[in-house]
Protein backbone atom coordinates (compact mmCIF):
# COMPACT_ATOMS: atom_id res chain seq x y z
CA UNK A 1 0.00 0.00 0.00
CA UNK A 2 1.27 3.44 -0.95
CA UNK A 3 1.76 5.77 2.02
CA UNK A 4 1.38 9.50 1.50
CA UNK A 5 2.18 12.12 4.11
CA UNK A 6 -0.61 14.64 4.56
CA UNK A 7 -0.38 18.04 6.22
CA UNK A 8 -3.44 19.77 7.65
CA UNK A 9 -3.72 23.43 6.71
CA UNK A 10 -7.45 23.54 7.34
CA UNK A 11 -9.33 26.61 8.49
CA UNK A 12 -12.29 24.47 9.55
CA UNK A 13 -13.25 23.22 12.99
CA UNK A 14 -14.73 20.11 11.35
CA UNK A 15 -11.65 19.09 9.38
CA UNK A 16 -11.94 15.77 7.54
CA UNK A 17 -9.16 13.67 6.09
CA UNK A 18 -9.76 12.41 2.55
CA UNK A 19 -11.38 8.99 2.75
CA UNK A 20 -12.76 6.24 0.56
CA UNK A 21 -16.55 6.36 0.36
CA UNK A 22 -16.81 2.58 0.02
CA UNK A 23 -14.57 -0.47 0.17
CA UNK A 24 -14.22 -0.62 -3.63
CA UNK A 25 -13.73 3.11 -4.29
CA UNK A 26 -10.63 3.94 -6.31
CA UNK A 27 -10.68 7.61 -5.31
CA UNK A 28 -10.61 9.28 -1.94
CA UNK A 29 -13.22 11.99 -1.41
CA UNK A 30 -12.00 15.57 -1.05
CA UNK A 31 -14.19 18.04 0.84
CA UNK A 32 -14.67 21.80 0.73
CA UNK A 33 -12.63 23.36 3.53
CA UNK A 34 -14.67 26.55 3.79
CA UNK A 35 -16.20 28.30 6.80
CA UNK A 36 -19.30 29.66 5.08
CA UNK A 37 -21.41 28.41 2.18
CA UNK A 38 -20.51 29.68 -1.29
CA UNK A 39 -23.29 30.36 -3.82
CA UNK A 40 -22.04 29.39 -7.26
CA UNK A 41 -24.04 30.99 -10.08
CA UNK A 42 -24.41 29.65 -13.63
CA UNK A 43 -21.03 29.49 -15.42
CA UNK A 44 -19.29 30.82 -12.30
CA UNK A 45 -15.93 29.37 -11.29
CA UNK A 46 -14.71 29.01 -7.71
CA UNK A 47 -11.37 27.76 -6.38
CA UNK A 48 -12.28 25.54 -3.44
CA UNK A 49 -9.63 24.83 -0.78
CA UNK A 50 -9.45 21.31 0.68
CA UNK A 51 -7.40 22.11 3.78
CA UNK A 52 -4.63 19.65 2.95
CA UNK A 53 -1.14 19.49 1.49
CA UNK A 54 0.29 16.19 0.25
CA UNK A 55 3.79 14.78 -0.08
CA UNK A 56 3.31 12.42 -2.99
CA UNK A 57 6.27 10.07 -3.48
CA UNK A 58 8.44 10.49 -6.57
CA UNK A 59 7.15 8.30 -9.38
CA UNK A 60 3.48 8.93 -8.52
CA UNK A 61 0.88 11.57 -9.24
CA UNK A 62 -2.48 12.53 -7.80
CA UNK A 63 -5.38 12.89 -10.22
CA UNK A 64 -8.24 15.10 -9.03
CA UNK A 65 -11.50 14.06 -10.64
CA UNK A 66 -15.13 15.22 -10.55
CA UNK A 67 -17.85 13.45 -8.61
CA UNK A 68 -20.41 11.99 -11.00
CA UNK A 69 -23.36 12.76 -8.71
CA UNK A 70 -22.51 16.47 -8.62
CA UNK A 71 -22.14 16.52 -12.39
CA UNK A 72 -25.35 14.64 -13.16
CA UNK A 73 -27.62 16.17 -10.55
CA UNK A 74 -26.26 19.72 -10.30
CA UNK A 75 -24.06 20.42 -13.36
CA UNK A 76 -21.02 20.87 -11.11
CA UNK A 77 -17.69 19.67 -12.42
CA UNK A 78 -13.98 20.29 -12.14
CA UNK A 79 -12.80 22.69 -14.81
CA UNK A 80 -9.37 21.17 -15.48
CA UNK A 81 -10.38 17.56 -15.10
CA UNK A 82 -8.49 15.52 -14.33
CA UNK A 83 -6.26 17.89 -12.43
CA UNK A 84 -2.74 16.56 -11.98
CA UNK A 85 -0.84 16.95 -8.73
CA UNK A 86 2.85 16.28 -9.31
CA UNK A 87 5.07 14.70 -6.68
CA UNK A 88 7.03 17.93 -6.21
CA UNK A 89 3.96 20.14 -5.59
CA UNK A 90 3.76 21.18 -1.93
CA UNK A 91 0.96 23.73 -1.88
CA UNK A 92 -2.58 23.28 -0.63
CA UNK A 93 -4.78 21.14 -2.85
CA UNK A 94 -7.52 23.32 -4.33
CA UNK A 95 -10.24 22.34 -6.77
CA UNK A 96 -11.56 24.54 -9.59
CA UNK A 97 -15.34 24.01 -9.66
CA UNK A 98 -17.71 25.35 -12.31
CA UNK A 99 -21.51 25.44 -12.36
CA UNK A 100 -22.93 24.46 -15.77
CA UNK A 101 -26.59 24.54 -14.64
CA UNK A 102 -28.83 27.61 -14.61
CA UNK A 103 -29.66 27.18 -10.91
CA UNK A 104 -27.39 28.49 -8.15
CA UNK A 105 -25.45 25.69 -6.45
CA UNK A 106 -24.47 26.04 -2.80
CA UNK A 107 -21.06 24.69 -1.82
CA UNK A 108 -21.44 23.90 1.85
CA UNK A 109 -18.59 23.36 4.31
CA UNK A 110 -17.32 19.75 4.17
CA UNK A 111 -19.27 19.00 0.98
CA UNK A 112 -17.61 16.22 -1.03
CA UNK A 113 -16.48 18.19 -4.09
CA UNK A 114 -14.10 15.83 -5.86
CA UNK A 115 -11.99 12.76 -5.54
CA UNK A 116 -8.31 12.00 -5.80
CA UNK A 117 -6.79 8.89 -7.34
CA UNK A 118 -3.09 8.08 -7.11
CA UNK A 119 -1.25 6.48 -10.01
CA UNK A 120 2.31 5.60 -10.98
CA UNK A 121 3.82 7.70 -13.75
CA UNK A 122 5.98 6.54 -16.62
CA UNK A 123 8.75 8.80 -17.90
CA UNK A 124 9.38 8.59 -21.62
CA UNK A 125 11.90 9.87 -24.08
CA UNK A 126 10.81 10.73 -27.60
CA UNK A 127 12.82 9.40 -30.49
CA UNK A 128 12.36 11.14 -33.80
CA UNK A 129 11.48 8.72 -36.57
CA UNK A 130 13.75 9.25 -39.58
CA UNK A 131 11.28 7.48 -41.84
CA UNK A 132 7.96 9.15 -42.49
CA UNK A 133 5.50 6.39 -41.63
CA UNK A 134 2.44 8.55 -41.02
C-alpha positions in Angstrom: 0.0 0.0 0.0 1.3 3.4 -1.0 1.8 5.8 2.0 1.4 9.5 1.5 2.2 12.1 4.1 -0.6 14.6 4.6 -0.4 18.0 6.2 -3.4 19.8 7.7 -3.7 23.4 6.7 -7.5 23.5 7.3 -9.3 26.6 8.5 -12.3 24.5 9.6 -13.2 23.2 13.0 -14.7 20.1 11.4 -11.7 19.1 9.4 -11.9 15.8 7.5 -9.2 13.7 6.1 -9.8 12.4 2.6 -11.4 9.0 2.7 -12.8 6.2 0.6 -16.6 6.4 0.4 -16.8 2.6 0.0 -14.6 -0.5 0.2 -14.2 -0.6 -3.6 -13.7 3.1 -4.3 -10.6 3.9 -6.3 -10.7 7.6 -5.3 -10.6 9.3 -1.9 -13.2 12.0 -1.4 -12.0 15.6 -1.0 -14.2 18.0 0.8 -14.7 21.8 0.7 -12.6 23.4 3.5 -14.7 26.6 3.8 -16.2 28.3 6.8 -19.3 29.7 5.1 -21.4 28.4 2.2 -20.5 29.7 -1.3 -23.3 30.4 -3.8 -22.0 29.4 -7.3 -24.0 31.0 -10.1 -24.4 29.6 -13.6 -21.0 29.5 -15.4 -19.3 30.8 -12.3 -15.9 29.4 -11.3 -14.7 29.0 -7.7 -11.4 27.8 -6.4 -12.3 25.5 -3.4 -9.6 24.8 -0.8 -9.4 21.3 0.7 -7.4 22.1 3.8 -4.6 19.6 2.9 -1.1 19.5 1.5 0.3 16.2 0.3 3.8 14.8 -0.1 3.3 12.4 -3.0 6.3 10.1 -3.5 8.4 10.5 -6.6 7.1 8.3 -9.4 3.5 8.9 -8.5 0.9 11.6 -9.2 -2.5 12.5 -7.8 -5.4 12.9 -10.2 -8.2 15.1 -9.0 -11.5 14.1 -10.6 -15.1 15.2 -10.5 -17.9 13.4 -8.6 -20.4 12.0 -11.0 -23.4 12.8 -8.7 -22.5 16.5 -8.6 -22.1 16.5 -12.4 -25.4 14.6 -13.2 -27.6 16.2 -10.5 -26.3 19.7 -10.3 -24.1 20.4 -13.4 -21.0 20.9 -11.1 -17.7 19.7 -12.4 -14.0 20.3 -12.1 -12.8 22.7 -14.8 -9.4 21.2 -15.5 -10.4 17.6 -15.1 -8.5 15.5 -14.3 -6.3 17.9 -12.4 -2.7 16.6 -12.0 -0.8 16.9 -8.7 2.9 16.3 -9.3 5.1 14.7 -6.7 7.0 17.9 -6.2 4.0 20.1 -5.6 3.8 21.2 -1.9 1.0 23.7 -1.9 -2.6 23.3 -0.6 -4.8 21.1 -2.9 -7.5 23.3 -4.3 -10.2 22.3 -6.8 -11.6 24.5 -9.6 -15.3 24.0 -9.7 -17.7 25.4 -12.3 -21.5 25.4 -12.4 -22.9 24.5 -15.8 -26.6 24.5 -14.6 -28.8 27.6 -14.6 -29.7 27.2 -10.9 -27.4 28.5 -8.2 -25.4 25.7 -6.5 -24.5 26.0 -2.8 -21.1 24.7 -1.8 -21.4 23.9 1.9 -18.6 23.4 4.3 -17.3 19.7 4.2 -19.3 19.0 1.0 -17.6 16.2 -1.0 -16.5 18.2 -4.1 -14.1 15.8 -5.9 -12.0 12.8 -5.5 -8.3 12.0 -5.8 -6.8 8.9 -7.3 -3.1 8.1 -7.1 -1.2 6.5 -10.0 2.3 5.6 -11.0 3.8 7.7 -13.7 6.0 6.5 -16.6 8.7 8.8 -17.9 9.4 8.6 -21.6 11.9 9.9 -24.1 10.8 10.7 -27.6 12.8 9.4 -30.5 12.4 11.1 -33.8 11.5 8.7 -36.6 13.8 9.2 -39.6 11.3 7.5 -41.8 8.0 9.2 -42.5 5.5 6.4 -41.6 2.4 8.5 -41.0 
